Amino acid sequence: MVGAVIAMLVVLGVAVGITLVVAVGIAGKASDRAPRVSTRLQRAARHLNGEADAPPRLEKLVREVVERVESDRVPSATTAAPQAEHATR
């Protein structure tokens, strides 16, 4: 039940964010009132459209996660020995 509430809050947050991008960031009527917000939301819109390069921090995070997952997949010598011993019986 708690998971459903959290998921719904995330969905609502995404909907509000998209509304802000459309209303302010993409030359909406409110862009004159908040130019700093407009600039940031235009940048976010470019990222969402795939027109902008990924931030270096995100690329570094993805590399670290991939390396960690790959290192967890490599079986160690201590876990492989009991499995091999069991297979010979």
C-alpha positions as CSV (number, residue, x, y, z in Angstrom):
1,M,0.0,0.0,0.0
2,V,2.8,2.4,0.9
3,G,4.6,1.5,-2.4
4,A,1.4,2.4,-4.4
5,V,1.2,5.8,-2.6
6,I,4.9,6.5,-3.3
7,A,4.5,5.5,-7.0
8,M,1.5,7.8,-7.4
9,L,3.4,10.7,-5.9
10,V,6.3,10.1,-8.3
11,V,3.8,10.0,-11.2
12,L,2.2,13.2,-10.1
13,G,5.6,14.8,-9.7
14,V,6.6,13.9,-13.2
15,A,3.3,15.3,-14.5
16,V,3.9,18.6,-12.7
17,G,7.4,18.7,-14.1
18,I,6.3,18.2,-17.6
19,T,3.6,20.9,-17.2
20,L,6.3,23.3,-16.0
21,V,8.5,22.5,-19.0
22,V,5.7,23.2,-21.4
23,A,4.3,26.3,-19.6
24,V,7.6,28.0,-18.8
25,G,10.5,26.4,-20.6
26,I,9.2,26.2,-24.2
27,A,8.4,29.8,-24.8
28,G,5.2,29.8,-22.8
29,K,3.5,32.9,-21.5
30,A,5.3,32.7,-18.2
31,S,8.8,32.7,-19.7
32,D,8.9,36.5,-19.6
33,R,8.2,36.5,-15.8
34,A,10.8,33.9,-14.9
35,P,13.8,34.0,-17.4
36,R,16.1,32.0,-15.1
37,V,13.5,29.2,-14.7
38,S,12.8,29.4,-18.4
39,T,16.4,28.9,-19.3
40,R,16.8,25.9,-17.0
41,L,13.6,24.3,-18.2
42,Q,14.6,24.8,-21.9
43,R,17.8,23.0,-21.0
44,A,15.8,20.2,-19.4
45,A,13.5,20.0,-22.5
46,R,16.6,19.6,-24.7
47,H,17.8,16.7,-22.5
48,L,14.3,15.1,-22.6
49,N,14.3,15.4,-26.4
50,G,17.7,13.8,-26.7
51,E,19.2,16.9,-28.3
52,A,21.7,17.7,-25.5
53,D,24.7,15.7,-24.4
54,A,24.5,13.7,-21.1
55,P,26.1,15.5,-18.1
56,P,29.6,14.2,-17.2
57,R,28.4,13.3,-13.7
58,L,25.7,11.0,-15.1
59,E,28.1,9.3,-17.4
60,K,30.5,8.7,-14.5
61,L,27.6,7.3,-12.4
62,V,26.5,4.9,-15.2
63,R,30.1,3.7,-15.7
64,E,30.4,3.0,-11.9
65,V,27.1,1.1,-11.7
66,V,28.0,-1.0,-14.8
67,E,31.4,-1.8,-13.4
68,R,29.9,-2.8,-10.0
69,V,27.2,-5.0,-11.7
70,E,29.9,-6.7,-13.9
71,S,32.1,-7.3,-10.9
72,D,29.3,-8.9,-9.0
73,R,28.6,-11.3,-11.9
74,V,32.1,-12.8,-11.8
75,P,32.0,-15.9,-9.7
76,S,34.8,-16.2,-7.1
77,A,36.9,-19.3,-6.6
78,T,35.4,-20.0,-3.2
79,T,31.8,-20.2,-4.6
80,A,32.8,-22.2,-7.6
81,A,34.5,-25.0,-5.7
82,P,31.5,-26.3,-3.7
83,Q,29.3,-26.3,-6.8
84,A,31.9,-28.4,-8.7
85,E,32.3,-30.8,-5.8
86,H,28.5,-31.3,-5.6
87,A,28.3,-31.9,-9.3
88,T,30.8,-34.8,-9.1
89,R,28.9,-36.8,-6.6
